[in-house]
């Protein structure tokens, strides 16, 4: 049976690159994409998936129908994971991010510390992160290894 994958990502270039790699790693996967915090959370809570690929920083609303960006969740991925834990939707989750640092001021955290925090807070389903880069291909191997562990 093909794997059901939900990919929540707002950057179209990153989404396309990851989708190309996903299709090569999991050629028969049934992949659903969402591009905002709200649509991604609604899709995840309302359906069953084998794997969740999740961006950490997400717009609140989908691009379509929104004239101006009406909000942004710097830690939208973490908030989604918090809801998953609360609703006992323990879908194995891999964070795919372009950033090494998140937040500002008191909420600032680097990727290594964020990974440690997520492993502690969501140990039941958080499976690690992949650091995406449009100029390097190392992330492709990291994603393949992460998916093979699931």
QUIBEL-V598602 format. One record per backbone hydrogen bond with DSSP energy under -1.0 kcal/mol. CO is the residue of the C=O (numbers start at 1). NH is the residue of the N-H. E is the energy in kcal/mol with one decimal. If there is no record, write none. Layout:
BEGIN
CO | NH | E
CO | NH | E
END
This chain:
BEGIN
3 | 30 | -3.1
4 | 50 | -2.4
4 | 51 | -1.7
5 | 32 | -2.9
6 | 53 | -3.1
7 | 34 | -2.1
8 | 55 | -2.1
11 | 15 | -2.8
12 | 16 | -2.4
13 | 17 | -2.2
14 | 18 | -2.7
15 | 19 | -2.6
16 | 20 | -2.2
17 | 21 | -1.8
18 | 22 | -3.0
19 | 23 | -2.6
20 | 24 | -1.2
21 | 25 | -2.2
22 | 26 | -3.7
26 | 29 | -2.0
30 | 5 | -2.6
32 | 7 | -2.8
34 | 9 | -2.5
36 | 40 | -2.1
37 | 41 | -2.5
38 | 42 | -2.4
39 | 43 | -2.2
40 | 44 | -2.5
41 | 45 | -2.7
42 | 46 | -1.9
51 | 6 | -2.4
52 | 94 | -2.6
53 | 8 | -2.7
54 | 96 | -2.1
56 | 77 | -2.7
58 | 73 | -3.8
59 | 37 | -3.0
60 | 38 | -1.8
63 | 66 | -1.8
71 | 60 | -1.8
73 | 58 | -2.3
73 | 76 | -1.8
75 | 79 | -2.3
76 | 80 | -2.4
77 | 81 | -2.2
78 | 82 | -2.3
79 | 83 | -2.0
80 | 84 | -2.4
81 | 85 | -2.4
82 | 86 | -2.3
83 | 87 | -2.6
84 | 89 | -2.9
89 | 91 | -1.1
92 | 52 | -2.7
93 | 127 | -3.4
94 | 54 | -2.5
95 | 130 | -2.6
97 | 132 | -2.5
100 | 111 | -2.8
102 | 109 | -2.3
104 | 107 | -2.0
105 | 108 | -1.5
109 | 102 | -2.7
110 | 114 | -2.6
111 | 115 | -2.6
112 | 116 | -2.0
113 | 117 | -2.5
114 | 118 | -2.9
115 | 119 | -2.5
116 | 120 | -1.8
117 | 121 | -2.9
118 | 122 | -2.7
122 | 125 | -1.9
122 | 126 | -3.1
125 | 93 | -3.0
128 | 95 | -2.2
130 | 97 | -2.2
137 | 140 | -1.4
138 | 142 | -1.9
139 | 143 | -2.7
140 | 144 | -2.2
141 | 145 | -2.6
142 | 146 | -2.4
143 | 147 | -2.6
144 | 148 | -2.2
145 | 149 | -1.3
147 | 150 | -1.0
END
